[in-house]
Amino acid sequence: MMIDQQVDWRVSGVLLDIRGHSEAASACALAQIAAPAVSDIAGSEVEGTVTIVRPDGTPFTAATTDAAGDLSRWDQLAGRGPTSRALGGRLTIILNDHSLDKRWDGYQAVLRAAGFRSAVALPLPLERGYRAALTVYSAETNMFTPVVASQALAFSEVAARSLVLALQVRAGLAQSADLRAAMASRTAVNIACGVLMGQNRCSYEAAFQILTLASSQRNLTIRDVAEGMLRTLPGGVPPTHFQQRA
């Protein structure tokens, strides 16, 4: 997505196309959009990171530069900087060179060592147990004035809505793929049971028990046993309705 300097990020309905095959891919896409967007807002080049923490607690940080990525990861692990606070859902955290806030004594030295003088971290409210933060860094002092910070906050609200949608789309696609796989597996088992019922003149339950026993003896899944049996038939494994439509 091209960033237009005239974009009003406060307009509801504006969304970013950050769909990806994984949470990490969406985070990378957002980081690549966020840096130039906030640079336009600030009137000076900034670097940024997007950190996503999955429901199981596994984190991922996408960064526009190694320095920004290393700093955000250190911040999260140490729990002593704006990124970790934003991941906790705190309000906008602004850190400028003139900050006298004692919470940042240790962090400011790390910030300067990474080549930065100003930082702003914004929580990205998500759903389904996910947490995220957008952190932007500048090599200039006192970059994030109240005006710049308020516009960056407006952008972060758009980013959060876009990220929620991207994660919803990915979850829906994954669920659909899992359902197709489950239905295909069940179809193969049902066909194999039908063959066994005809061969042994038995009930479905008895045919399924035959597959279960073979699965246990061969240390294979029931689906693998069913498909292995069907491959011995003339013509091999018949395609399922779900495979034909995939």
C-alpha positions, 0 to 999 in steps of 0.5 A: 500500500502506498502511503499518501501524505494526505491520508487522514488516519482518523477517518473510520473505515480506513484499513490497511491490507496486511493479510498474510499466511501467518501472524508474522507475515501480517506483522511484517507487512504492518511494520513496512507500512507503519514506518513510512506512515509515521515518517510522513506524520513526523516530517522525518524518517523513523524506524519501527517495529510491530510485536505480536504475542500469540495466545500461547505467549509466543512473541514475534517482532517484525522490524524495519531495521535490525537496530529497531528490532533488537531494541524492541526485543530487549525491551520486551524481554527485560520488561523495562521499556515502552514496548513491554508496557504497550503490550500490557495494554497501557496507554500511549507511551512517549519517551523523548530525550528530555524525559525526567520519568524515573521509570526510563533510567535504564532504558534511555541508555539502551535507547541511545546506544541503539542510535535513537533519541526518541520513541513512542509505543502504542498498544494495538488492541486485538482479539482472541487472546492476541496482544500487540504493540507498535513502537516507533523510533527516531534518531532525533530528540523530542520527535514525538510532540503532542501533535505528532503523537496524537496523529500516530495514535490515530494511525495505530487505531487503523493498524489495530483494526487492520490487524484484527481483520487480518488475523480473523481472515487467517483463522477462517482460512485455517479453520476451513482447511482443517475442516476440508482435511477432516472431511476428506479423512472421514470420507476415506474411512467411510469408503473403506468401511463400506468395502469391508462391510461388503467383503465381510457382510458385517456392520459399519461398527464392526468394519470400523473396529477392523480398521482400528485394530489394523491401525493399532497393529501397524502404528498408523492412523486410521485414515492411513490404513483406510487409504492404504486399503483403498489403494489396492482396489482397481482404480486406486483411492477414489477422489473425495468431493472435497479434494475435487473442489480444492 
